[in-house]
């Protein structure tokens, strides 16, 4: 799958040379038990503070109109807040390294798994673990292509630079090139189709299942603007009765809970295995750092009867903003510090299908009713007093995007959504607001300096050369 055997120039090692401290030695995978243990090591990378536990979740919200860093702060993410990211940024570098390490370790585990002869009694479980590894690799690459490459529609044939792609472990350090975005997406889809053929439907908390792979496929197709397949795969997940939307009265409490009926894939933190004070909850909770605040602009999009408004609490930040809006989607950030970032929820799947159908309805009126039904399912779940949305054409497409903003706030989607839809980005700070017109070099992150310095074949993004 995608991902590079990328060099860490600071220590002179490639990712292939790094041993995962939470997994067995990848050179000694010889049976189902050791393969399963290796997969656990791959999953552990997603919950590092520079991946889903903070950086990758925070930055797409911070560099848009959903959140900003308080004037009273601990010094974290100030460049992202100000839209002045550099190619030496430690958070961006950390994310790049972790995404690539997921790919490298998954490659090692998959190669070892393919070489094992499993017994008939073990085969179903072996298929499950292998499917999870393919899906983990796909997720890391999808995250990488969203973070470090312009969206699929940026060029007519998606021929602009994507991410490095390799699918086998290397016996020596390699210096990969960036493939096109088109090739990057094709490999991600190939991995997810392989995962789909191997995974079972049984729920596995914190791990990929058939529904999770199909949900990620729906999202990948959405970003690729393959509306037909986005609708197809979203429907597979919506029809899966193992998952259901939380009811309105349970919505707020659901953010303090783990693995609710709505959650298709989430990062599995525990009270003994989490990012501690480096987690996103500590960054949002006022008894922790409390640096990350919601914008009033976002708060004002919710009606007074919208249950989601309860996850943004107005108040005074002592020593900071006299009118602040506190984020409450990660309520365990100071206590047990083990909030689980949600990667895929059934609510998003409804909105994926709504968007796909709304886009198809621009040329096929028969898709219009279905788009409205999906959109109103989420609107009415959040606000039982809301009027039915009854829009059409581009106004409906834009209304779905607004609902994604409201439903998925602080979950790491906003900048990606604006960029893939070709929208301008309004960067809101505590005391300033700047509009950046699409397209823009700074809507994606720079390839880290360490990587450019170590790999002569690595192409930098425009604006950082």
ZIWORA-V900057 format. One record per pair of residues at least 24 apart in sequence whose ideal C-beta (glycine too) atoms are under 8 Angstrom apart, sorted by the first residue. I is the first residue (numbers start at 0). GAP is how many residues later the second one is. Records with the same first field share a line. If there is no record, write none. Layout:
BEGIN
I->GAP, GAP
END
This chain:
BEGIN
0->102, 105, 106, 133, 136, 137, 140, 164, 166, 186, 187, 189, 190
1->101, 135, 138, 139, 142, 143, 160, 161, 162, 163, 164, 177, 182, 185, 186
2->96, 97, 99, 100, 101, 103, 104, 134, 137, 138, 141, 160, 161, 162, 163
3->96, 99, 159, 160, 162, 170, 172, 451
4->95, 99, 161, 165, 168, 169, 171
5->90, 91, 94, 158, 170, 445, 448, 449, 452
6->166, 168, 443, 444, 447, 448
7->89, 442, 446
8->441, 442, 444, 445
9->440
13->90, 159, 160
14->82, 85, 86, 88, 89, 90
15->88, 92, 153, 154, 157
16->156
17->83, 86
19->24, 25, 81, 85
22->82
25->79, 82, 83, 86
28->79, 80, 83, 84, 87
29->82, 86
30->85
31->84, 86, 90, 93, 94, 97
34->74, 77, 78, 81, 91, 94, 95
35->89, 93
37->67, 70, 71, 74
38->70, 90, 93, 94, 97
40->64
41->60, 63, 64, 67, 91, 94
42->93, 163, 164, 225
43->229
44->53, 56, 57, 60
45->52, 56, 90, 93, 221
46->220, 221, 222, 226, 227, 228
47->46, 50, 227
48->45, 226, 229, 230
49->41, 44, 45, 47, 48
50->43, 44, 47, 48
51->215, 289, 291, 360
52->214, 216, 221, 222, 225, 226, 227, 288
53->221, 224, 225, 226, 229
54->36, 37, 39, 40
55->39, 87, 91, 356
56->223, 284, 353, 354, 355
57->222, 225, 234, 354
58->32, 353, 356, 386
59->352, 353, 354, 355, 356
60->231, 348, 349, 350, 351, 352, 353, 354
61->230
62->352, 362, 364
63->350, 351, 354, 361, 362, 363, 364
64->230, 232, 233, 349, 360, 361, 362, 363
65->228, 229, 232, 339, 343, 344, 348
66->225, 226, 227, 228, 231, 260, 343
67->224, 225, 227, 360, 361, 362
68->222, 223, 224, 360, 361
69->220, 221, 222, 223, 247, 250, 251, 254, 360
70->249, 250, 359, 360
71->219, 245, 246, 247, 248, 249
72->216, 218, 247
73->215, 217
75->207, 213, 215
76->214, 215
80->348
81->347
82->344, 351, 353, 359
84->357, 360, 361
85->360, 378
86->359, 360, 361, 362, 365, 373, 377
87->360, 361
88->356, 357, 359
91->353, 354, 356
92->355, 356, 357, 358
94->52, 350
95->48, 52, 349, 351, 352, 355
96->351
98->41, 42, 44, 45, 48
99->40, 44
101->34, 35, 37, 38
102->34, 37, 38
103->65
105->27, 28, 30, 31, 34
106->30, 59, 60, 61, 62
107->61
108->24
109->24, 27
110->57, 58
123->76
126->71, 72, 73
127->70, 71, 72, 76
129->68
130->63, 64, 65, 66, 67, 68, 77, 82
131->63, 67, 75, 76
133->57, 58, 60, 61, 64
134->56, 57, 60, 64, 73, 77, 78, 81
135->72
136->54
137->50, 53, 54, 57, 75, 78, 82
138->77, 204
140->24, 43, 46, 47, 50
141->46, 74, 77, 78, 81
144->36, 39, 40, 43
145->77, 270
146->297, 298
147->296, 297, 298, 299, 313
148->29, 32, 35, 295, 312
149->31, 269, 289, 293, 294
150->30, 72, 265, 268, 269
151->29, 30, 33, 71, 72, 73, 268
152->72, 267, 269
153->27, 285
154->26
156->25
157->24, 27
160->298, 300
163->294
174->280, 281, 282, 283
175->279, 281, 282
176->280, 281, 282
177->280, 281
184->35, 38, 39
187->32
188->28, 31, 32
191->24, 25, 28
192->24
200->39, 41
202->39, 56
204->53, 54, 63
205->53, 60, 61, 62, 134
206->61
207->57
208->55, 56
210->25, 26, 29, 31, 32, 53
211->52, 53, 132
213->26
214->49, 50, 129, 133, 134
215->49, 128
217->131, 134, 135
218->125, 129, 133
220->135
221->130, 133, 134
222->193, 197
224->134
226->129, 130, 132, 133
227->128, 132
229->122, 123, 125, 126
230->122, 125, 126, 129
233->115, 116, 118, 119, 122
234->118
236->27, 109, 112
237->108, 111, 112, 115
242->103
243->102
244->101, 102, 105, 132, 136
245->135
246->134
247->59, 133, 134, 136
250->56, 57, 130, 131
251->55, 58, 59
254->56, 73, 74, 75, 76, 84
255->75, 76
257->82
258->81
261->83, 84, 85
262->77, 79, 81, 82, 83
263->79, 80, 81, 82, 85
264->77, 78, 79
265->74, 75, 76, 77, 78
266->73, 74, 76
267->72
268->68, 69, 70, 71
269->68
270->65, 66, 67
273->62, 63, 64
274->62
275->61
276->60
278->51, 54, 58, 60
279->50, 53, 59, 61
280->49, 50, 51, 52, 53, 56, 58
281->51, 52, 55
282->50
283->42, 43, 44, 45, 46, 49, 126
284->45, 46, 48, 49
285->29, 31, 40
286->47
287->45, 46
289->27, 36
291->35
292->24, 28, 31, 32, 33, 34, 137
293->31, 32, 33, 115, 116
294->30, 133
295->27, 29
296->129, 131
297->27, 107, 108, 111
298->26
300->101, 104, 105
301->104
302->80, 82, 83
304->78, 79, 80, 81
305->76, 77, 80, 100
306->75, 76
307->74, 98, 99, 101
310->98
311->97
319->110
320->109
326->83
328->80, 81, 82
329->80
340->70, 71
341->69
346->31, 34, 60, 61
347->56, 59, 60
349->24, 25, 27, 28
350->24, 27, 49, 52, 53, 56, 57
353->24, 46, 49
354->42, 45, 46, 49
357->38, 39, 42
358->38
360->31, 32, 35
361->31, 32, 35
367->24, 28
370->25, 29
371->24
374->24, 25, 28
377->25, 29
378->24
381->24, 25
414->28
417->25
418->24, 25
END
